[in-house]
Amino acid sequence: MDVNEQIIFTCNNAHSKDLFQLSADEGYVTCTIDRLPLFGGTYYANIQIYSLENGIHDEVEFAKELSVVDGDFFGTGKIPGIRKGILISHSWDFENEE
């Protein structure tokens, strides 16, 4: 979420992979984000452990503060002037009608 506590994006293994079968009392779960699509600024990560059977097992709000520095996300040497929302990797093509 951003500094205004607005959710910017969600990473959820139930949507992008399969549910984990957690059986140990301790362990690690890693989420890798290949390209962080955020403008420079301060953001916060909230973490939840959730099961379909029992709902939320644990939740830590503001678990991690992320300080993002503006970068050349598109590889063009240009930084967008609009600073709201997220950056989306995309491409354009143009053809004349002639």
Backbone as CSV, one residue per row, in Angstrom:
resi,resn,N_x,N_y,N_z,CA_x,CA_y,CA_z,C_x,C_y,C_z
1,MET,0.841,-1.158,0.000,0.000,0.000,0.000,0.891,1.227,0.000
2,ASP,0.314,2.360,-0.409,1.089,3.588,-0.441,0.958,4.329,0.891
3,VAL,1.522,5.538,0.958,1.498,6.296,2.214,0.088,6.729,2.592
4,ASN,-0.851,6.698,1.651,-2.256,7.012,1.934,-3.062,5.762,2.284
5,GLU,-2.366,4.634,2.489,-2.958,3.339,2.822,-3.893,2.814,1.731
6,GLN,-3.592,3.169,0.482,-4.318,2.644,-0.667,-3.580,1.412,-1.178
7,ILE,-4.297,0.320,-1.390,-3.668,-0.893,-1.921,-3.262,-0.630,-3.358
8,ILE,-2.014,-0.916,-3.683,-1.474,-0.685,-5.023,-1.532,-1.966,-5.845
9,PHE,-1.148,-3.084,-5.261,-1.230,-4.371,-5.944,-1.242,-5.482,-4.913
10,THR,-1.608,-6.677,-5.363,-1.674,-7.839,-4.494,-0.889,-8.980,-5.138
11,CYS,-0.089,-9.666,-4.354,0.583,-10.897,-4.778,-0.006,-12.016,-3.928
12,ASN,-0.646,-12.976,-4.568,-1.349,-14.026,-3.844,-1.077,-15.344,-4.548
13,ASN,-0.474,-16.296,-3.844,-0.134,-17.565,-4.491,-1.375,-18.338,-4.928
14,ALA,-2.525,-18.101,-4.325,-3.752,-18.781,-4.758,-4.159,-18.329,-6.163
15,HIS,-3.747,-17.127,-6.554,-4.061,-16.609,-7.888,-2.978,-16.957,-8.909
16,SER,-1.725,-16.948,-8.498,-0.623,-17.094,-9.445,0.047,-18.465,-9.436
17,LYS,-0.285,-19.305,-8.497,0.321,-20.632,-8.401,-0.721,-21.564,-7.800
18,ASP,-0.320,-22.385,-6.875,-1.237,-23.246,-6.134,-1.138,-22.896,-4.660
19,LEU,-2.105,-23.332,-3.890,-2.020,-23.142,-2.445,-0.899,-24.005,-1.894
20,PHE,-0.207,-23.494,-0.893,0.857,-24.252,-0.251,0.267,-25.219,0.768
21,GLN,0.882,-26.363,0.912,0.519,-27.312,1.959,1.513,-27.113,3.098
22,LEU,1.189,-26.211,4.003,2.083,-25.908,5.120,1.905,-26.950,6.205
23,SER,3.029,-27.550,6.620,2.935,-28.568,7.657,3.925,-28.334,8.790
24,ALA,4.966,-27.584,8.557,5.973,-27.349,9.586,5.597,-26.135,10.427
25,ASP,6.115,-26.098,11.649,5.889,-24.951,12.519,6.748,-23.755,12.111
26,GLU,7.866,-24.035,11.428,8.762,-22.970,10.983,9.157,-23.228,9.551
27,GLY,9.496,-22.163,8.846,9.944,-22.299,7.466,9.935,-20.953,6.775
28,TYR,10.142,-20.961,5.487,10.211,-19.740,4.703,9.339,-19.855,3.473
29,VAL,8.702,-18.767,3.130,7.987,-18.630,1.873,8.570,-17.400,1.208
30,THR,8.931,-17.505,-0.057,9.541,-16.401,-0.779,8.671,-16.006,-1.960
31,CYS,8.420,-14.727,-2.097,7.725,-14.172,-3.260,8.727,-13.288,-3.987
32,THR,8.950,-13.556,-5.270,9.889,-12.777,-6.074,9.111,-11.925,-7.070
33,ILE,9.405,-10.648,-7.081,8.803,-9.716,-8.037,9.922,-9.322,-9.001
34,ASP,9.804,-9.750,-10.268,10.875,-9.526,-11.236,11.108,-8.051,-11.544
35,ARG,10.050,-7.303,-11.722,10.157,-5.868,-12.004,9.132,-5.157,-11.149
36,LEU,9.583,-4.299,-10.265,8.687,-3.586,-9.365,8.090,-2.391,-10.104
37,PRO,6.782,-2.429,-10.414,6.171,-1.421,-11.276,5.725,-0.158,-10.545
38,LEU,6.536,0.345,-9.628,6.137,1.471,-8.798,6.938,2.724,-9.123
39,PHE,6.301,3.859,-8.991,7.017,5.127,-9.052,7.801,5.293,-7.764
40,GLY,8.793,6.167,-7.783,9.566,6.434,-6.587,8.666,6.905,-5.458
41,GLY,8.961,6.470,-4.249,8.172,6.861,-3.084,8.275,5.812,-1.998
42,THR,7.474,5.964,-0.977,7.466,5.035,0.150,6.212,4.169,0.071
43,TYR,6.406,2.878,0.245,5.314,1.906,0.198,5.474,0.956,1.384
44,TYR,4.401,0.233,1.691,4.416,-0.698,2.812,3.859,-2.044,2.372
45,ALA,4.435,-3.105,2.891,3.955,-4.455,2.605,3.190,-4.978,3.810
46,ASN,1.997,-5.498,3.545,1.216,-6.217,4.548,1.314,-7.695,4.215
47,ILE,1.455,-8.526,5.210,1.634,-9.965,5.017,0.491,-10.712,5.704
48,GLN,-0.069,-11.719,5.022,-1.108,-12.567,5.612,-0.783,-14.032,5.358
49,ILE,-1.105,-14.856,6.326,-1.121,-16.304,6.143,-2.584,-16.707,6.260
50,TYR,-3.084,-17.325,5.210,-4.519,-17.576,5.073,-4.739,-19.007,4.621
51,SER,-5.740,-19.653,5.157,-6.120,-20.975,4.664,-7.595,-20.967,4.314
52,LEU,-7.974,-21.807,3.360,-9.374,-21.885,2.961,-10.245,-22.406,4.100
53,GLU,-9.680,-23.281,4.911,-10.453,-23.880,6.003,-10.689,-22.918,7.161
54,ASN,-9.657,-22.155,7.530,-9.727,-21.363,8.758,-9.605,-19.855,8.550
55,GLY,-9.483,-19.394,7.324,-9.331,-17.958,7.079,-7.935,-17.477,7.431
56,ILE,-7.843,-16.267,7.971,-6.542,-15.665,8.282,-5.969,-16.288,9.553
57,HIS,-4.764,-16.870,9.424,-4.039,-17.418,10.578,-3.236,-16.332,11.266
58,ASP,-2.613,-15.467,10.436,-1.767,-14.415,10.986,-1.716,-13.280,9.969
59,GLU,-1.563,-12.070,10.471,-1.471,-10.901,9.597,-0.561,-9.880,10.255
60,VAL,0.332,-9.311,9.465,1.199,-8.243,9.950,1.021,-7.058,9.010
61,GLU,0.390,-6.007,9.493,0.241,-4.799,8.702,1.515,-3.969,8.842
62,PHE,1.896,-3.292,7.758,3.110,-2.485,7.714,4.327,-3.333,8.096
63,ALA,4.375,-4.565,7.588,5.452,-5.497,7.925,6.797,-5.022,7.393
64,LYS,6.783,-4.329,6.266,8.026,-3.872,5.664,7.790,-2.546,4.966
65,GLU,8.676,-1.603,5.183,8.630,-0.328,4.460,9.557,-0.441,3.264
66,LEU,9.060,-0.059,2.101,9.847,-0.088,0.876,10.086,1.337,0.409
67,SER,11.345,1.700,0.245,11.684,3.005,-0.319,12.097,2.783,-1.751
68,VAL,11.257,3.215,-2.687,11.488,2.998,-4.108,12.069,4.267,-4.716
69,VAL,13.141,4.107,-5.471,13.791,5.210,-6.166,13.364,5.157,-7.624
70,ASP,13.033,6.324,-8.207,12.674,6.345,-9.624,13.782,5.735,-10.460
71,GLY,13.379,4.968,-11.463,14.338,4.344,-12.354,13.806,4.349,-13.771
72,ASP,14.647,3.890,-14.680,14.300,3.847,-16.099,13.543,2.548,-16.383
73,PHE,12.305,2.445,-15.914,11.502,1.224,-16.001,11.361,0.721,-17.432
74,PHE,11.176,1.646,-18.389,10.937,1.262,-19.780,12.218,1.133,-20.598
75,GLY,13.366,1.503,-20.034,14.631,1.396,-20.754,14.787,2.428,-21.858
76,THR,14.098,3.568,-21.735,14.153,4.612,-22.763,14.960,5.817,-22.325
77,GLY,15.388,5.844,-21.062,16.074,7.009,-20.534,15.112,8.093,-20.062
78,LYS,13.807,7.814,-20.105,12.797,8.794,-19.719,12.077,8.328,-18.456
79,ILE,11.784,9.273,-17.580,11.005,9.003,-16.372,9.632,9.642,-16.587
80,PRO,8.528,8.893,-16.480,7.200,9.479,-16.686,6.921,10.632,-15.727
81,GLY,6.254,11.673,-16.247,5.918,12.829,-15.429,4.720,12.577,-14.525
82,ILE,3.802,11.740,-14.955,2.639,11.390,-14.127,3.091,10.402,-13.069
83,ARG,2.722,10.643,-11.828,3.267,9.848,-10.730,2.181,9.170,-9.917
84,LYS,1.170,8.618,-10.573,0.088,7.919,-9.877,-0.068,6.528,-10.459
85,GLY,-0.563,5.605,-9.647,-0.806,4.251,-10.128,0.473,3.434,-10.168
86,ILE,0.540,2.516,-11.121,1.710,1.656,-11.277,2.178,1.725,-12.724
87,LEU,3.395,1.314,-12.950,3.957,1.242,-14.296,3.627,-0.123,-14.888
88,ILE,3.218,-0.171,-16.138,2.860,-1.421,-16.798,3.760,-1.615,-18.007
89,SER,4.430,-2.740,-18.074,5.249,-3.055,-19.239,4.326,-3.209,-20.444
90,HIS,4.630,-2.493,-21.524,3.760,-2.510,-22.695,4.553,-2.132,-23.939
91,SER,3.937,-2.266,-25.099,4.564,-1.832,-26.353,3.501,-1.241,-27.260
92,TRP,3.946,-0.459,-28.229,3.054,0.182,-29.188,3.503,-0.181,-30.602
93,ASP,2.564,-0.209,-31.520,2.858,-0.414,-32.933,1.985,0.542,-33.716
94,PHE,2.489,1.074,-34.814,1.736,2.006,-35.623,1.925,1.673,-37.099
95,GLU,0.840,1.688,-37.844,0.891,1.469,-39.285,0.081,2.549,-39.970
96,ASN,0.634,3.135,-41.021,-0.108,4.106,-41.828,-1.137,3.404,-42.682
97,GLU,-2.231,4.091,-42.959,-3.301,3.540,-43.788,-3.021,3.686,-45.288
98,GLU,-1.943,4.329,-45.661,-1.638,4.589,-47.078,-1.276,3.352,-47.835
